[in-house]
Amino acid sequence: MSKHYSFPITEEISWISSRNIKVKRLNCKKVTVEVAVKIASIGRYLHELHIADFHIVDIEMTIIISRCPNLKRLVLKEIEKYDGEGCQKLTDTSLIKLAEIYHSLEVLYITSNHISTDVGINKLGVGCPGIRRLYLSDLGQVTDIGMITLIENYPN
C-alpha cells in the first residue's frame, strides 16, 4: 500500500523522522530553508519529491539532492505566479548536482528558472540518461542553442 504525505510544516516532517517512517512520495509547498533541511533528513527512501513555490537557494537544494539518492521523479515548479518564486533562486550548481547524483531519474519538471543557463541544462542530458519525461518551462537564460544541444545529447 502506497502512502502519500503532504507536509508543508517542519514539525510534521520532524514527527515522521522521529518515527522512522519511510516516506516514498512527498509534496511540499512554500519550502523554506528550514523545511529543506527537514526534507533532507527523511530523504533516504524518497522516490518522488514535488516542491512548489520554494524559497531556497543552491546550498539547500544540493543538500536535498545529496540526501535523497533514490529519487525517480523530481518536480520543481511555481504554482502561484503572483506569489511564488518557482525555481528562480537555483543556478547551474543545482542542475549540475542533479546530473551528478540522479543517473536513474525518470521524470524531471522544472519551471520558472531565470538564472540557470545552457551549461546546467546540458549537464542533464549527459548525467541523467534515464529521464523519460523532461518538462522545462520558463527558463529565461537557456537559449535555443542550449536546448538543441540538450536534445542532441539526450539518449532517449
WOCOR-V937796 format. One record per run of one state. SS is the DSSP state (H for helix, E for strand, C for the rest). FROM is the first residue (numbers start at 1). TO is the last residue. If there is no record, write none. Layout:
ss=[SS	SS]
from=[FROM	FROM]
to=[TO	TO]
//
This chain:
ss=[C	E	C	H	C	E	C	H	C	H	C	E	C	H	C	E	C	H	C	E	H	C	E	C	H	C]
from=[1	5	7	10	19	25	30	33	42	43	46	48	53	58	68	73	78	92	102	107	118	128	133	142	144	154]
to=[4	6	9	18	24	29	32	41	42	45	47	52	57	67	72	77	91	101	106	117	127	132	141	143	153	156]
//
